[in-house]
Amino acid sequence: MIQLPENLNIPAALHEAAQRFAQVRQRIHARPELGAEVGNTSELVAGLLKQWGYSVHAVGGRGLVGQLKVGDGTRGIGLRADMDALPLQERTGLPYASEIPGRMHACGHDGHTATLLAAAEYLASTRNFTGTLNLIFQPDEEGLTGALAMMADGLFERFPCDGVYAFHNAPGLPLGAAVVQDGPLGGSSDRVTVTFRGRGGHGAMPDLAVDPTLAMSATVLALQGIVSRNVAPVDAAVISVGEMHAGTTYNIIPETATLRLSVRATRPEVRELLERRIREVIAHQAASYGVQAEVGYERMVPAIRNSAREAGIARDAVASVVGSERVIRVPPSSQMGSEDFAWMLEKMPGCYFALGNGMAGQAWVGCSLHNDGYDFNDRLIPIGAACWVALAEQYLR
């Protein structure tokens, strides 16, 4: 039986089933699927839900909703897990490591899916609630399109919810600890592609060319002054240069140079400020070096904003499992990751929270997300499942 930290309130049936669902998680881990193409994972989830008595519905392509109605309660709750992996070569050396080159569950979505399945089996067996339970299994969280695809296919119209919830595992947070809070959490996410256009030429005759790499290089440095000098110190924002590309060989000045940025903010006002200043900086840097600049600014997802009432319900439910002393709050700027669950929270009241995956130095489980040495901690499955059960039962009293 999986060993758990002391003083946790885990139903015996969930503890006893933990190893079985760890095997489900490892099966998903070994066969990772990307983006919206999560057919095998979706079929596995659907088959299990049907065994336990859920009605199963395809939503937004490979997305699924497993629905269970109990009693005559009129309230409905949505619990969401993501299913997709990342385009990354795994280097853990684990017995169940990815069998598909260049694909890896490096964010723990395999564990999120297995945890919600463990809760699904328990809730279907005990039926200690009255109302409608909607279990949402979502594809393509990493591409930030899965939530929108399910919503566009009528997710909340077809499966009404009074509140919607999701959790993410948190490496570096002790197993058994949790972060549950109202208000903002994490950042918005925008993508920017900048193309500088000059005039190509021979590397030995730069005076006959107009070099776009100078403008690109100067822009990289200038962009870093936006957050430090335009954003208030009490706010949080990030401008990260993720890609720079120019040229084909050492002695040719290229005609174009391309820059790709990731831009994040916790507040909508700061998000607007960043776009305005980024466009201004790019335009002026391009002009100063005599090149043209084309800016493609793609708004992706807003920052998560948990509603106060639903966050309070989640906090009580999680505390009933791990203890109130293990439920903490953090500044919104403590991590700036983005989540397309934010789209669901714009549509519905709800809460996104974090459960500890283990501390750094604990083999793979303390490794950061999106790292080729990361692994989901199977000891978290019964803890997370117990939190889901407590939340569903308290919400649907």
HELIX and SHEET records of a PDB file:
HELIX    1   1 ALA A   12  ALA A   30  1                                  19    
HELIX    2   2 GLY A   39  GLN A   51  1                                  13    
HELIX    3   3 HIS A  109  THR A  126  1                                  18    
HELIX    4   4 GLY A  146  ALA A  152  1                                   7    
HELIX    5   5 LEU A  155  ARG A  158  1                                   4    
HELIX    6   6 PRO A  206  LEU A  208  5                                   3    
HELIX    7   7 PRO A  212  ASN A  230  1                                  19    
HELIX    8   8 PRO A  268  SER A  288  1                                  21    
HELIX    9   9 ALA A  308  VAL A  322  1                                  15    
HELIX   10  10 SER A  324  ARG A  326  5                                   3    
HELIX   11  11 PRO A  332  SER A  334  5                                   3    
HELIX   12  12 PHE A  341  LYS A  347  1                                   7    
HELIX   13  13 LEU A  380  TYR A  395  1                                  16    
SHEET    1   A 8 SER A  55  VAL A  59  0                                        
SHEET    2   A 8 GLY A  63  VAL A  70 -1                                        
SHEET    3   A 8 GLY A 131  GLN A 138 -1                                        
SHEET    4   A 8 GLY A  76  ASP A  82  1                                        
SHEET    5   A 8 GLY A 163  PRO A 171  1                                        
SHEET    6   A 8 GLY A 350  GLY A 358  1                                        
SHEET    7   A 8 ALA A 178  VAL A 179 -1                                        
SHEET    8   A 8 VAL A 327  ILE A 328  1                                        
SHEET    1   B 2 GLY A 183  LEU A 185  0                                        
SHEET    2   B 2 ILE A 304  ASN A 306 -1                                        
SHEET    1   C 4 ALA A 237  ALA A 246  0                                        
SHEET    2   C 4 THR A 256  ALA A 265 -1                                        
SHEET    3   C 4 SER A 189  ARG A 197 -1                                        
SHEET    4   C 4 GLN A 292  VAL A 301 -1                                        
SHEET    1   D 2 GLY A 201  HIS A 202  0                                        
SHEET    2   D 2 ILE A 252  ILE A 253 -1                                        
END                                                                             
